[in-house]
Amino acid sequence: MFRNLKILELTQPMVLSKSKFFRRKFIFLVNRKKRLK
């Protein structure tokens, strides 16, 4: 349990930056679809 928490703590920054990147990409794709309509 504690070991998992430690790993989570270490990977958290990476996960956050990845989700930020994906969110930006997702918004970009949504805007593109809206323009096509």
Residue, then its C-alpha position, 0 to 999 in steps of 0.5 A: m500500500f505505502r509502496n504504491l503511494k510512493i510510486l504514485e507520488l513519483t509519477q503524479p507530475m508526469v500524469l498531470s502534464k500528460s493529461k494537460f497535453f491530452r486536454r489541449k489536443f482534445i479541445f483542438l480536435v473538438n474545435r476542428k469538428k465544430r468548424l467543419k460542420 
